[in-house]
Amino acid sequence: MKSTDMICMEKIENFEGKNLDIGEIEMKSFNCYWQEKEPVLKDINFEIKKGEYIGIVGKVGSGKSSLLRCIFKEVPKYRGYFNFQGRIAYVEQEPYIFNKIIKENIIFGAKYDEEYYNRVVQACCLVDDLKLFDYGDQTQIGERGANISGGQKARISLARAVYSQADIYLLDDPLSAVDSKVAKLLNENVIQGC
C-alpha cells in the first residue's frame, strides 16, 4: 500500500483533544478527500454531545452523505482533528439488504433477545408487513431485496440499526422511502423514541 492510499488522521497543532463521553463526536478544522486534490468537505468544526439529535440539511451534492461517511472512516483521506467515542450504527440512503431471512437482516449476528426484537419490529412499523408474508420474519429476502418494497428495505435497515443498540446513529435520509404517515411514526417511535 502506498502512503498516499493510507488513511491520514492528524491532530491539529495547538489543539488539546479532550476525552469524549460514549456517544460523542468532535471535528476541528476537518477536511476529507476522496482523492488527493480538492477536499470534498473543508474546515468542518462541530461537536455533538451525547443525547443530541442533529439534522444536517443542504442541497443535493453538498456533502451531507460524505460527512456521515467521514465519521465512520469510509472516505479515504483526512486532515484535521476527528474523534468519537462509542459504537456507530449507519442507515444508508439506499439500504443494503442481505439475501437472508428478515429476522437475520435485523439481528445481524447479534444475540437474539425476543422481547427487544419485538419492540424494535413494532417501533419500525414492520408488524403489518410481517403479517403479509407467508413465513413472517422467517421469509427469505431475495437478491438485493427483490421481493420487498423500498419502504420495507428502509424499515428493515432502520430496525437493524436500532437492534444493534449503538451509541451513535447516523441516519442518511431513512424516511425518504416511506409515506408521510409511516415517516411520522418512525420519527416518534425510533428517531426520538427508542
C-alpha positions as CSV (number, residue, x, y, z in Angstrom):
1,M,0.0,0.0,0.0
2,K,1.4,3.4,-1.0
3,S,1.5,6.1,1.7
4,T,-1.0,8.2,-0.3
5,D,-3.5,5.3,0.0
6,M,-3.4,5.3,3.7
7,I,-6.0,7.0,5.9
8,C,-4.5,10.1,7.4
9,M,-5.8,11.2,10.8
10,E,-3.7,14.0,12.1
11,K,-4.3,16.1,15.2
12,I,-4.0,19.8,14.7
13,E,-1.2,21.5,16.5
14,N,-2.2,23.7,19.4
15,F,-5.5,21.8,19.8
16,E,-6.0,19.9,23.0
17,G,-8.1,16.9,22.2
18,K,-10.4,16.1,25.2
19,N,-11.7,12.8,26.4
20,L,-15.2,12.4,24.9
21,D,-18.0,10.5,26.6
22,I,-19.6,7.5,24.9
23,G,-21.9,8.7,22.1
24,E,-20.0,12.0,21.4
25,I,-18.3,13.2,18.2
26,E,-15.9,16.1,17.6
27,M,-14.3,17.6,14.5
28,K,-12.0,20.6,14.3
29,S,-10.6,22.1,11.1
30,F,-11.5,18.8,9.5
31,N,-11.1,18.2,5.8
32,C,-11.8,14.9,3.9
33,Y,-10.8,13.9,0.5
34,W,-11.9,11.2,-1.9
35,Q,-8.7,11.8,-3.9
36,E,-5.6,13.9,-3.4
37,K,-7.0,17.0,-5.0
38,E,-9.6,19.4,-3.5
39,P,-11.3,18.3,-0.3
40,V,-14.9,17.2,-0.6
41,L,-15.5,18.8,2.8
42,K,-13.4,21.6,4.1
43,D,-12.9,23.2,7.5
44,I,-15.6,21.3,9.3
45,N,-16.0,22.2,13.0
46,F,-18.6,20.7,15.2
47,E,-19.2,18.9,18.4
48,I,-22.1,16.6,19.1
49,K,-22.8,15.7,22.7
50,K,-24.4,12.5,24.0
51,G,-28.2,12.6,23.6
52,E,-28.3,15.3,21.0
53,Y,-30.4,14.9,17.9
54,I,-28.8,16.7,15.0
55,G,-30.1,17.2,11.5
56,I,-27.8,18.1,8.6
57,V,-29.5,19.8,5.7
58,G,-28.3,21.1,2.4
59,K,-28.7,20.9,-1.4
60,V,-28.2,17.8,-3.3
61,G,-24.4,17.2,-3.7
62,S,-23.5,19.5,-0.8
63,G,-21.7,16.7,1.2
64,K,-24.3,15.5,3.7
65,S,-23.7,11.8,2.9
66,S,-19.9,12.4,2.6
67,L,-19.9,13.9,6.1
68,L,-21.6,10.8,7.5
69,R,-19.1,8.6,5.6
70,C,-16.3,10.5,7.2
71,I,-17.5,9.8,10.6
72,F,-17.2,6.0,10.1
73,K,-14.0,6.4,8.1
74,E,-15.2,5.4,4.7
75,V,-13.8,8.5,3.0
76,P,-10.1,7.5,2.5
77,K,-8.2,10.7,3.3
78,Y,-8.5,13.2,6.2
79,R,-6.8,16.2,7.6
80,G,-7.6,17.9,10.9
81,Y,-8.8,16.6,14.2
82,F,-11.6,14.0,14.4
83,N,-12.6,11.9,17.4
84,F,-15.6,9.9,18.6
85,Q,-16.4,7.5,21.4
86,G,-18.8,4.6,21.1
87,R,-20.2,2.2,18.6
88,I,-21.8,3.5,15.4
89,A,-24.8,2.3,13.5
90,Y,-25.3,3.6,10.0
91,V,-28.5,3.6,7.9
92,E,-27.7,4.2,4.3
93,Q,-29.8,6.3,1.9
94,E,-30.0,3.2,-0.3
95,P,-30.4,0.4,2.3
96,Y,-28.3,-2.7,2.0
97,I,-30.4,-5.8,2.5
98,F,-28.8,-9.3,2.8
99,N,-30.0,-12.4,1.0
100,K,-31.2,-13.9,4.3
101,I,-34.4,-14.1,6.2
102,I,-35.9,-10.9,7.5
103,K,-35.1,-11.7,11.1
104,E,-31.4,-12.3,10.3
105,N,-31.3,-9.0,8.5
106,I,-32.5,-7.3,11.6
107,I,-30.5,-9.1,14.3
108,F,-27.4,-9.1,12.1
109,G,-25.4,-11.7,14.1
110,A,-26.2,-10.1,17.5
111,K,-27.6,-12.2,20.4
112,Y,-31.3,-12.7,19.9
113,D,-33.5,-11.1,22.6
114,E,-37.1,-11.8,21.7
115,E,-38.6,-9.0,23.8
116,Y,-36.3,-6.4,22.5
117,Y,-36.6,-7.7,18.9
118,N,-40.4,-7.4,19.1
119,R,-40.1,-3.9,20.4
120,V,-37.8,-2.9,17.5
121,V,-40.1,-4.5,14.9
122,Q,-43.1,-2.7,16.4
123,A,-41.2,0.7,16.6
124,C,-40.0,0.3,13.0
125,C,-43.6,-0.3,11.7
126,L,-42.8,-3.8,10.5
127,V,-45.6,-5.7,12.3
128,D,-48.2,-5.4,9.5
129,D,-45.6,-6.2,6.8
130,L,-44.6,-9.4,8.6
131,K,-48.2,-10.5,8.7
132,L,-48.4,-10.2,4.9
133,F,-45.5,-12.6,4.3
134,D,-46.4,-16.3,4.4
135,Y,-43.5,-17.0,6.8
136,G,-43.4,-13.7,8.7
137,D,-39.9,-12.8,9.8
138,Q,-38.7,-16.2,8.5
139,T,-39.3,-15.0,5.0
140,Q,-36.3,-15.3,2.7
141,I,-35.3,-12.0,1.2
142,G,-34.4,-12.2,-2.5
143,E,-31.2,-10.9,-4.1
144,R,-30.8,-7.2,-3.2
145,G,-34.3,-7.3,-1.6
146,A,-36.1,-8.1,-4.9
147,N,-39.2,-9.4,-3.1
148,I,-39.7,-6.4,-0.7
149,S,-40.6,-2.8,-1.3
150,G,-38.3,0.2,-0.9
151,G,-40.1,1.2,2.3
152,Q,-39.7,-2.3,3.7
153,K,-36.0,-2.2,2.9
154,A,-35.7,1.2,4.7
155,R,-37.5,0.0,7.8
156,I,-35.6,-3.3,8.0
157,S,-32.3,-1.4,7.7
158,L,-33.5,1.0,10.4
159,A,-34.6,-1.9,12.6
160,R,-31.1,-3.4,12.2
161,A,-29.5,-0.2,13.4
162,V,-31.9,0.1,16.4
163,Y,-31.4,-3.6,17.3
164,S,-27.6,-3.1,17.4
165,Q,-28.1,-0.7,20.4
166,A,-25.2,1.5,19.2
167,D,-24.1,4.7,20.9
168,I,-24.2,6.8,17.8
169,Y,-26.7,6.5,15.0
170,L,-26.0,8.0,11.6
171,L,-29.2,8.1,9.5
172,D,-28.9,9.1,5.9
173,D,-32.4,10.2,4.8
174,P,-34.1,7.0,6.2
175,L,-37.6,8.3,5.8
176,S,-37.5,9.1,2.1
177,A,-38.8,5.7,1.0
178,V,-41.8,5.7,3.3
179,D,-45.1,7.6,3.2
180,S,-45.7,10.6,5.5
181,K,-47.8,8.6,8.0
182,V,-45.2,6.0,8.4
183,A,-42.4,8.7,8.5
184,K,-44.2,10.4,11.4
185,L,-44.5,7.1,13.3
186,L,-40.8,6.3,12.7
187,N,-39.7,9.7,13.8
188,E,-41.8,9.4,17.0
189,N,-41.1,5.7,17.8
190,V,-37.5,5.4,16.6
191,I,-35.6,8.6,16.0
192,Q,-37.0,10.4,19.0
193,G,-38.1,7.3,20.8
194,C,-36.0,4.1,21.2
